[in-house]
Amino acid sequence: MSTPEHREGIETGEALRVFARALRYVWPFRGRFAAKTSLTFLSVLPSVLLPWPIKIVIDHVVQAIPIGDTPTPYPAFVQYFLDPLVGASTLEILLWVVGVQAVLIVLIGAFGTQGSEADRADGWMVQGWDSATRSENEANAGFSFAGGLLGLYDYRFTLRLTQAFNHYYRSKLFERIQSLPMTAFNDARIGDSIYRVMYDTPSITSMSYQVILTPLVAPASIGIRALVIWLAYDSVGLAWAGMAALPIVLLATLPFSRAIRRTAEESRTTGAKTTATVEEGVTHVLAVQSLGAQGREKRRFDRDSWRSFSAFRKLVLTLIAAWTVAALPLLALALWVFYRVTDSVIEGVYTPGDFALLFTYFFQISDGAIRLGSLWISIQGSAAGLHRVFFLMDAPSEDDAPGSAPLAPVREGIRIEDVSYHYPDGTPALSHVDLEARIGEVVALVGPAGAGKTTLAWTIPRYVTPDSGRVLADGVDTATVTLASLRAQVAFVFQEVSLFDATVAENIRVGNPDATDAQVERAARSARAHEFIRALPQGYDTPLGRAGGKLSVGQKQRLSIARALVREAPILILDEPTAALDPATERELVAALHEASRDRLVIIIAHRLSSIRAAHRIAFLEDGGIIEEGTHDELMANPAGAYRRFVELQVRGAA
């Protein structure tokens, strides 16, 4: 995540690769997409019949032309239904047409020329003029080209498929995020990742539907209507005119594809920045209020929010420009067809009913051709969202090396041999560190800020991987074992406490979901948290709210220690575990940690003398290396020692 993302625009080849990769996610849903394709065929094909009742009404009811006397014969599939009406009165013909229309309305929700008389089954939420709210529609899209009973079933089926498809895709992304290294988000804004999960992933929906359905359904729709025109009028010239819309739209919009990808990417980037601003503002609302920075935050949000809307407007304007270029020749084509068909009606070659039918078929064929011709331009906006998702999916993850084996339960301890590590920017953090820590010990890592204490502790569960040197668990190089088996044996209490919006008991069970109530309470007692938990309104069943907002800092710290203890892992690492505790609670907790070390290795990162002086061994770090090691008394016996100077400064500061 700290790697800079490509911002110069998505090239055509890259867009093709992104689309091909996204379509692979369709495979688990191939049966349901095949069913959707079949339903789409069923919903489109009945529209072939829609113009014929109108022709019948115009020719045989309004103009009272007897059935069988029109210049052009009806095709067989229509004549079959008209044979019983030969010799019927205009009223009888009208009633027959009304009955047919009623059946069409019930079955497909449409009648007539599929203009204003047509219905479709779809549903969309209210949306704004930005990519985020429109992505919500893509994630919950249900649609059908028919109405009525068929459209209702098709809509419901599509809605469930869309939601299942999006859930599968964004779950994969969320799972991927969870597997990224802990350092992956050091330079990234959490709000940007949230935007990618929630608003970039729906890009797969419309793209997949269009790429799968349009090349199958549109040619079939065009072909059937062209066949009908050929059978009924012995000419396919009108069909060719309708199909001319394909190259017109393709050639007119193709030059805009790169601009659409670029503006869509800009819209999503600015939208993600707005989400990040909201996330930061809410997370740090107390700091904002305490510092009187509400005005600054409001201005920052106003700026980012307005930029997201402005970027989306650029995308809309680009699309309008592309379709305007295409619309002018399409309008000319429609006027030419109108002239030719009208001229034929005037000459008596066609009837007025033929005019309504042929013009409707022309627009239906043109619609299919336009869908095919605009397919490429229509999916360009999805390229940006898919690209952003795959960028995150392709970020380096913590994968096990080939041949990695599970780590057996640690019974002896950890040995760190000649370990060095540099931060991604090249800053040295550890330099040739050696340390041995055994089960049954409390080992304290001490030193000034930035000495490398936390980084050294992070090498044990492989939160960071040393550039050189080894970390051994019972003599086994941890680089050769599976990450899951290694971390299962390490309980880490971080300096920044993370609690979930759940009950106290559920927060303690995070690391061990199967822990019994007795185990939860025992861990809480050891962490000196039981008393304040029992005083909460619902005890262990008390909901904590977002980030444990109902607790003090010290209470949160004790809960996180209880959560680590309930795992019963052989290695327990605590980063500043007593920083927010009062002296009495600190003494009790330190005693409890010594008790826990009977069958564990306990590593404490601390500055406070009261937390570290009773440790079995103290390792003093400075500038990324261990410069002194021993018990408190041993290190204090060295009058020129760095640890002694550290302690004396702390004592003088306290005085």
C-alpha positions in Angstrom: 0.0 0.0 0.0 2.9 2.3 0.5 4.0 1.7 -3.1 2.9 4.7 -5.3 0.0 3.8 -7.6 0.1 4.5 -11.3 -1.7 7.8 -12.0 -0.9 8.5 -15.6 -4.0 6.8 -16.9 -4.9 3.3 -17.8 -3.7 2.2 -21.2 -5.9 0.2 -23.5 -3.9 -3.0 -23.1 -4.0 -2.6 -19.3 -7.8 -2.1 -19.5 -8.2 -5.3 -21.5 -6.2 -7.2 -19.0 -8.2 -5.8 -16.1 -11.5 -6.8 -17.8 -10.2 -10.3 -18.6 -9.1 -10.8 -15.0 -12.4 -9.5 -13.6 -14.4 -11.9 -15.8 -12.6 -14.9 -14.1 -14.6 -14.1 -11.0 -17.8 -15.0 -13.0 -16.7 -18.6 -13.1 -18.1 -19.6 -9.6 -21.4 -18.1 -10.8 -21.4 -19.5 -14.3 -24.6 -21.5 -13.9 -26.5 -18.4 -12.6 -25.1 -16.2 -15.4 -26.2 -18.8 -17.9 -29.7 -18.6 -16.4 -29.6 -14.8 -16.5 -28.7 -15.0 -20.2 -31.6 -17.3 -20.9 -34.0 -15.0 -19.0 -32.7 -12.1 -21.0 -33.4 -13.9 -24.2 -36.9 -14.6 -23.0 -37.4 -11.0 -21.9 -36.2 -9.6 -25.3 -37.8 -12.0 -27.8 -41.5 -11.1 -27.0 -40.8 -7.6 -28.1 -40.6 -8.9 -31.7 -44.4 -9.3 -31.5 -45.1 -5.8 -30.0 -45.5 -3.8 -33.3 -47.9 -6.3 -35.0 -51.0 -5.5 -33.0 -50.6 -1.8 -33.7 -50.2 -2.5 -37.4 -53.4 -4.6 -37.2 -55.3 -1.8 -35.5 -54.2 0.9 -38.0 -54.8 -1.2 -41.1 -57.8 -3.3 -40.2 -59.6 -1.3 -37.6 -58.9 2.4 -38.4 -58.7 2.0 -42.2 -61.0 -1.1 -42.3 -58.8 -2.9 -44.8 -60.0 -6.6 -44.9 -57.5 -9.1 -43.5 -55.6 -10.5 -46.5 -55.9 -7.4 -48.7 -52.7 -5.5 -47.5 -49.9 -5.0 -50.1 -47.5 -7.1 -48.0 -48.6 -10.5 -46.6 -48.1 -11.3 -42.9 -45.4 -13.7 -41.9 -46.6 -17.2 -41.0 -46.2 -16.8 -37.2 -48.6 -13.8 -37.3 -50.9 -15.1 -40.0 -51.6 -18.2 -37.9 -53.4 -16.0 -35.3 -55.1 -13.9 -38.0 -56.7 -16.8 -39.9 -59.7 -16.9 -37.5 -60.3 -13.2 -38.0 -60.8 -13.4 -41.8 -64.1 -11.8 -42.5 -64.4 -10.5 -38.9 -65.8 -7.0 -38.2 -63.6 -4.1 -37.1 -65.0 -4.4 -33.6 -64.2 -8.1 -33.4 -60.7 -7.4 -34.6 -60.3 -4.6 -32.0 -61.5 -6.8 -29.2 -59.1 -9.5 -30.3 -56.2 -7.1 -30.3 -57.2 -5.8 -26.8 -57.2 -9.4 -25.6 -53.8 -10.0 -27.0 -52.5 -6.8 -25.4 -53.9 -7.8 -22.0 -52.0 -11.1 -22.2 -48.8 -9.3 -23.2 -49.2 -6.9 -20.3 -49.6 -9.7 -17.8 -46.7 -11.8 -19.2 -44.1 -9.1 -20.2 -45.7 -5.8 -19.0 -45.7 -4.2 -22.5 -47.7 -3.6 -25.6 -47.6 -1.6 -28.8 -44.5 -0.3 -30.3 -42.4 -0.6 -27.2 -42.2 3.1 -26.9 -44.0 4.7 -24.0 -46.2 1.6 -23.8 -43.4 -0.6 -22.8 -42.5 -1.6 -19.2 -39.3 -2.9 -17.6 -38.7 -4.4 -14.2 -35.8 -2.7 -12.5 -35.0 -1.0 -9.3 -32.5 1.7 -8.3 -31.8 3.5 -5.2 -31.7 7.3 -5.0 -28.2 8.4 -6.2 -26.1 11.5 -6.3 -23.7 12.9 -8.8 -20.6 11.1 -7.6 -19.1 7.6 -8.2 -19.8 6.3 -4.7 -23.5 6.6 -4.6 -23.8 5.3 -8.1 -21.6 2.3 -7.2 -24.2 1.4 -4.5 -26.7 0.9 -7.4 -24.3 -1.3 -9.3 -23.9 -3.4 -6.1 -27.7 -3.9 -5.8 -28.8 -3.8 -9.5 -31.8 -5.8 -10.5 -33.1 -5.4 -14.0 -35.1 -7.1 -16.8 -35.9 -6.0 -20.3 -39.4 -7.2 -19.7 -42.1 -6.3 -17.2 -45.1 -8.4 -16.0 -44.6 -11.8 -14.5 -41.5 -12.6 -16.6 -39.9 -9.3 -15.7 -40.7 -9.6 -12.0 -39.1 -13.1 -11.8 -36.1 -11.9 -13.9 -35.6 -8.8 -11.7 -35.7 -10.8 -8.5 -33.3 -13.4 -9.9 -30.9 -10.7 -11.2 -31.0 -8.8 -7.9 -29.9 -11.9 -5.9 -27.2 -12.7 -8.5 -25.8 -9.1 -8.4 -25.7 -9.1 -4.6 -24.1 -12.5 -4.4 -21.6 -11.7 -7.1 -20.6 -8.4 -5.4 -20.4 -10.0 -2.0 -18.1 -12.7 -3.3 -15.8 -10.1 -5.0 -15.5 -7.7 -2.2 -15.1 -10.5 0.3 -12.1 -11.6 -1.6 -10.7 -8.1 -1.4 -11.4 -7.8 2.3 -9.7 -11.2 2.9 -6.7 -9.9 0.9 -6.5 -6.8 3.0 -6.5 -8.9 6.1 -3.5 -10.8 4.8 -1.4 -7.8 4.0 1.7 -7.1 6.2 1.1 -4.9 9.2 3.4 -2.3 7.7 1.2 -2.1 4.5 -1.0 0.6 5.9 1.7 2.8 7.5 1.6 5.2 4.6 -2.0 4.5 3.5 -5.3 6.1 4.5 -7.8 3.6 5.9 -10.6 5.6 4.2 -9.1 4.8 0.8 -9.2 1.1 1.5 -12.8 1.4 2.7 -13.7 3.2 -0.6 -12.1 0.4 -2.6 -14.0 -2.3 -0.7 -17.3 -0.6 -0.8 -17.4 1.5 -3.9 -14.7 0.2 -6.3 -15.7 -3.4 -6.2 -19.2 -2.9 -7.7 -17.5 -2.0 -11.0 -17.4 -5.7 -11.7 -21.2 -5.9 -11.9 -22.2 -3.7 -14.8 -19.0 -4.6 -16.7 -19.7 -8.4 -16.4 -23.4 -8.0 -17.4 -22.6 -6.0 -20.4 -19.6 -8.1 -21.6 -21.5 -11.3 -21.2 -25.1 -10.4 -22.2 -24.6 -7.8 -25.0 -22.6 -9.9 -27.5 -25.1 -12.7 -27.1 -28.4 -11.0 -26.9 -28.0 -8.0 -29.2 -27.0 -10.0 -32.3 -29.8 -12.5 -31.7 -32.3 -9.6 -31.3 -31.0 -7.9 -34.5 -31.0 -11.2 -36.5 -34.6 -12.1 -35.5 -35.9 -8.7 -36.6 -33.9 -8.8 -39.8 -35.4 -12.2 -40.6 -38.9 -11.0 -39.9 -38.4 -8.0 -42.2 -37.1 -10.3 -44.9 -40.0 -12.7 -44.6 -42.7 -10.0 -44.4 -41.3 -7.5 -46.9 -38.7 -9.4 -48.9 -36.1 -6.8 -48.0 -33.4 -6.5 -45.4 -32.4 -2.9 -46.4 -34.0 -1.5 -43.3 -32.2 -4.0 -41.2 -28.9 -2.9 -42.7 -29.7 0.7 -42.1 -30.4 -0.2 -38.4 -27.1 -2.1 -38.1 -25.3 0.9 -39.5 -25.6 2.4 -36.1 -22.9 -0.1 -34.8 -20.0 1.3 -36.8 -21.3 4.9 -36.3 -21.4 4.6 -32.5 -18.1 2.6 -32.3 -16.1 5.0 -34.5 -17.6 8.1 -32.8 -17.0 7.1 -29.2 -13.8 5.2 -29.6 -11.5 8.3 -29.4 -13.1 9.1 -26.0 -12.3 5.8 -24.3 -9.0 7.0 -22.8 -10.5 10.2 -21.5 -13.3 8.3 -19.9 -10.9 6.0 -18.1 -8.9 9.0 -16.9 -11.8 11.0 -15.6 -13.4 7.9 -14.0 -10.1 7.2 -12.2 -9.9 10.9 -11.1 -13.5 10.7 -9.8 -12.8 7.6 -7.8 -9.6 8.9 -6.4 -11.2 12.1 -5.2 -14.1 10.2 -3.8 -11.7 8.0 -1.9 -10.0 11.0 -0.5 -13.3 12.4 0.7 -14.1 9.1 2.4 -10.6 9.2 4.1 -11.3 12.7 5.3 -14.6 11.6 6.8 -12.9 8.6 8.5 -10.1 10.7 9.9 -12.4 13.4 11.1 -14.7 11.0 12.9 -11.9 8.9 14.4 -10.1 12.0 15.8 -13.2 14.0 16.6 -12.1 14.4 20.2 -8.8 15.9 19.2 -10.5 18.1 16.7 -12.9 19.5 19.3 -10.3 19.8 22.0 -8.0 21.9 19.7 -10.8 23.9 18.3 -10.1 22.7 14.8 -13.7 22.1 13.6 -13.4 25.0 11.1 -10.2 23.5 9.6 -11.8 20.1 9.3 -15.0 21.5 7.8 -12.9 23.4 5.2 -10.9 20.2 4.4 -14.1 18.2 4.0 -15.7 20.9 1.8 -12.7 21.0 -0.4 -12.4 17.2 -0.8 -16.2 16.7 -1.2 -16.5 19.4 -3.8 -13.6 18.0 -5.8 -15.2 14.6 -5.9 -18.4 16.1 -7.4 -16.3 18.2 -9.8 -14.4 15.1 -10.9 -17.6 13.2 -11.5 -19.0 16.1 -13.6 -15.9 15.9 -15.8 -16.7 12.2 -16.4 -20.4 13.0 -17.2 -19.3 15.8 -19.6 -16.9 13.5 -21.3 -19.7 10.9 -21.8 -22.0 13.6 -23.1 -19.4 14.7 -25.6 -18.9 11.2 -26.8 -22.6 10.6 -27.3 -23.2 14.0 -28.9 -20.6 13.1 -31.6 -22.5 9.8 -32.1 -26.0 11.3 -32.0 -25.6 13.5 -35.0 -25.0 10.8 -37.6 -27.6 8.6 -35.9 -30.2 11.3 -36.2 -29.3 11.7 -39.9 -29.7 8.0 -40.4 -33.1 8.0 -38.6 -34.3 10.9 -40.8 -33.2 9.0 -43.9 -35.1 5.9 -42.9 -38.1 8.0 -42.0 -38.0 9.6 -45.5 -37.7 6.2 -47.3 -40.5 4.5 -45.3 -42.8 7.5 -45.6 -42.2 7.7 -49.3 -43.1 4.0 -49.7 -46.3 4.6 -47.8 -47.2 7.5 -50.0 -46.5 5.4 -53.1 -48.8 2.7 -51.8 -46.0 0.1 -51.4 -46.6 0.0 -47.6 -49.6 0.7 -45.5 -49.7 3.2 -42.6 -49.6 0.1 -40.3 -46.4 -1.0 -42.1 -44.9 2.4 -41.3 -45.5 1.9 -37.6 -44.1 -1.6 -37.7 -41.1 -0.9 -39.8 -40.0 2.2 -38.0 -40.4 0.3 -34.7 -38.2 -2.5 -36.0 -35.7 0.0 -37.3 -35.3 1.5 -33.8 -35.2 -2.0 -32.2 -32.4 -3.1 -34.6 -30.6 0.3 -34.0 -30.9 -0.2 -30.3 -29.2 -3.6 -30.5 -26.5 -2.2 -32.8 -25.9 0.8 -30.5 -25.5 -1.6 -27.6 -22.9 -3.5 -29.5 -21.2 -0.4 -30.8 -21.1 1.3 -27.4 -20.0 -1.8 -25.5 -16.4 -0.7 -25.3 -17.1 2.9 -24.3 -19.7 1.7 -21.8 -17.3 -0.4 -19.8 -14.5 2.2 -19.7 -15.7 3.7 -16.4 -15.5 0.3 -14.8 -11.8 0.0 -15.7 -10.8 2.6 -13.1 -12.7 0.8 -10.2 -11.4 -2.6 -11.2 -7.8 -1.3 -11.6 -7.9 0.2 -8.0 -9.2 -3.1 -6.6 -6.6 -5.2 -8.3 -3.8 -2.8 -7.3 -4.7 -3.6 -3.7 -5.1 -7.3 -4.4 -1.6 -7.4 -6.0 0.0 -5.7 -3.0 2.7 -8.0 -1.5 1.2 -10.2 1.1 2.5 -12.4 3.9 2.6 -15.7 2.0 4.3 -18.8 3.4 7.5 -19.8 1.6 7.4 -23.0 -0.4 7.9 -26.0 1.8 6.9 -24.2 5.0 6.0 -26.6 7.9 3.8 -25.9 10.9 5.7 -24.9 14.0 5.5 -27.3 16.9 4.5 -25.8 20.3 7.3 -23.7 21.6 8.7 -25.2 24.9 12.2 -23.7 25.2 12.1 -20.1 23.9 13.3 -17.6 21.2 16.7 -16.8 20.0 17.5 -13.8 17.8 20.7 -14.1 15.9 22.5 -11.2 14.2 19.2 -9.6 13.0 19.2 -6.4 11.0 16.3 -4.6 9.5 15.6 -1.4 7.5 12.3 0.4 7.1 11.0 0.5 3.5 12.4 4.0 3.1 15.9 2.7 3.9 16.1 4.0 7.5 18.0 1.5 9.7 15.8 0.1 12.6 17.9 -2.8 13.9 21.6 -3.6 13.5 23.1 -7.0 14.3 20.9 -7.8 17.3 21.4 -10.9 19.3 19.0 -11.9 22.1 17.9 -15.1 23.8 14.6 -15.3 25.7 13.4 -18.5 27.4 10.1 -19.9 28.5 9.7 -19.0 32.2 11.3 -15.6 31.9 10.1 -12.0 31.9 12.4 -10.2 29.5 12.2 -6.4 29.3 13.2 -4.4 26.2 14.2 -0.9 27.4 15.6 2.1 25.7 14.9 5.6 24.4 12.2 6.3 21.9 13.2 5.1 18.4 15.8 2.6 19.8 14.1 -0.3 17.9 12.3 -2.0 20.8 9.0 -2.5 19.1 10.6 -3.4 15.8 12.7 -6.1 17.5 9.6 -7.5 19.1 7.8 -7.5 15.8 10.4 -9.8 14.3 9.3 -12.6 16.6 5.8 -13.1 15.1 7.1 -12.0 11.7 5.2 -8.8 11.6 8.4 -7.6 9.9 10.9 -9.9 8.2 14.6 -9.2 9.0 16.9 -8.1 6.2 19.5 -10.4 7.6 19.9 -12.8 10.5 17.5 -15.3 11.9 14.8 -15.6 14.5 14.7 -19.1 16.0 11.9 -20.8 18.0 13.2 -23.9 19.8 16.1 -23.8 17.3 13.7 -23.7 14.2 14.1 -20.7 11.9 10.7 -19.0 11.9 11.2 -18.0 8.3 10.7 -21.7 7.4 7.4 -22.3 9.3 3.9 -21.4 8.3 2.8 -17.9 9.5 -0.4 -19.1 11.0 1.3 -21.7 13.2 3.9 -19.1 14.3 1.4 -16.4 15.2 -0.8 -18.9 17.0 1.9 -19.2 19.6 2.4 -15.4 20.1 -0.1 -13.2 21.9 0.8 -9.6 21.2 -0.6 -6.6 23.2 0.0 -3.5 21.2 0.6 0.0 22.5 -2.4 1.3 20.7 -5.4 -0.7 22.0 -7.9 -1.9 19.4 -11.4 -2.8 20.7 -14.4 -3.8 18.7 -18.0 -2.6 18.9 -19.0 -5.8 20.8 -19.5 -7.0 24.3 -16.7 -7.2 26.8 -16.7 -11.0 26.6 -16.6 -10.9 22.8 -13.7 -8.6 22.8 -11.7 -10.8 25.1 -12.6 -13.9 23.0 -11.2 -12.3 19.8 -8.0 -14.4 19.9 -9.8 -17.5 21.2 -13.4 -17.7 20.1 -13.9 -21.1 21.8 -12.8 -19.8 25.2 -15.2 -20.7 28.0 -16.7 -18.2 30.4 -14.4 -19.5 33.1 -11.3 -19.0 30.8 -12.5 -15.4 30.0 -13.0 -14.6 33.6 -9.6 -16.1 34.6 -7.9 -14.0 31.9 -9.7 -10.9 33.1 -8.7 -11.5 36.7 -5.0 -12.0 35.7 -5.2 -8.7 33.8 -6.7 -7.0 36.8 -9.8 -6.2 34.7 -12.5 -8.4 36.5 -13.4 -5.8 39.1 -14.2 -3.0 36.7 -16.0 -5.4 34.3 -18.2 -6.6 37.0 -19.1 -3.0 37.8 -20.4 -2.4 34.3 -24.1 -2.4 33.7 -24.3 -5.8 32.1 -20.9 -7.2 33.3 -19.2 -9.3 30.7 -22.2 -8.8 28.4 -21.9 -5.0 28.3 -21.6 -3.6 24.8 -18.5 -1.4 24.5 -19.5 0.8 21.6 -17.2 1.9 18.9 -13.5 1.5 19.8 -14.4 0.8 23.4 -15.6 4.4 23.9 -17.2 3.6 27.3 -13.9 2.7 28.9 -11.0 4.6 30.2 -7.6 4.2 28.6 -6.4 2.1 31.5 -9.4 -0.2 31.3 -8.9 -0.6 27.6 -5.3 -1.6 28.2 -6.3 -4.2 30.8 -8.9 -5.7 28.4 -6.4 -6.0 25.7 -4.1 -7.9 28.1 -6.9 -10.2 29.1 -7.5 -10.8 25.4 -3.9 -11.8 25.0 -3.9 -14.0 28.1 -7.0 -16.0 27.1 -5.1 -17.2 24.0 -2.8 -19.2 26.4 0.0 -18.8 23.9 3.5 -19.7 25.0 4.9 -16.3 24.0 3.3 -13.1 25.4 4.6 -9.8 24.2 3.4 -6.5 25.7 4.2 -3.1 24.3 3.9 -0.5 27.1 1.3 -2.5 29.0 1.2 -0.3 32.1 1.5 3.2 30.5 -2.0 4.2 31.5 -2.3 2.3 34.8 -2.2 3.8 38.3 0.7 2.6 40.5 -1.4 0.1 42.5 -2.9 -1.5 39.4 0.5 -1.6 37.8 2.1 -3.5 40.7 -0.7 -6.0 40.6 -0.4 -6.5 36.9 3.3 -6.9 37.0 2.9 -9.5 39.6 0.3 -11.3 37.5 2.7 -11.2 34.5 5.4 -12.8 36.5 2.9 -15.5 37.6 2.0 -16.0 33.9 5.6 -16.4 33.0 5.8 -19.8 34.8 4.8 -21.5 31.6 5.3 -18.6 29.1 7.9 -16.3 27.8 6.8 -12.8 28.7 8.5 -9.9 26.8 7.7 -6.4 28.0 8.5 -3.2 26.1 8.4 -0.4 28.7 9.9 2.8 29.8 8.6 2.9 33.4 11.1 1.7 35.9 8.3 0.1 38.1 7.4 -2.2 35.2 10.8 -3.4 34.3 13.0 -3.6 37.4 11.6 -7.0 38.5 12.2 -8.5 35.0 14.4 -11.6 35.0 16.5 -10.0 32.3 16.6 -6.5 30.8 17.9 -5.7 27.2 18.8 -2.1 26.8 18.6 -0.9 23.2 20.1 2.2 21.6 20.3 3.1 17.9 18.9 -0.2 16.8 21.2 -2.4 18.8 21.4 -4.1 22.2 24.2 -2.4 24.1 23.6 -3.8 27.6 21.9 -6.9 29.0 21.3 -8.2 32.5 19.1 -7.9 35.6 18.2 -4.5 37.0 20.8 -4.8 39.8 23.5 -6.0 37.5 23.0 -3.1 35.1 22.7 -0.5 37.9 26.1 -1.8 39.2 27.8 -0.3 36.1 28.3 3.4 37.0 29.0 4.3 33.3 26.2 2.1 31.9 23.6 3.4 29.5 20.8 1.7 31.5 21.9 3.4 34.7 21.9 6.8 33.0 18.4 6.0 31.7 17.1 5.1 35.1 18.8 8.1 36.8 17.2 10.5 34.3 13.8 8.9 34.9 14.2 9.2 38.7 15.3 12.8 38.4 12.4 13.5 36.1 10.0 12.0 38.5 11.4 14.1 41.4 
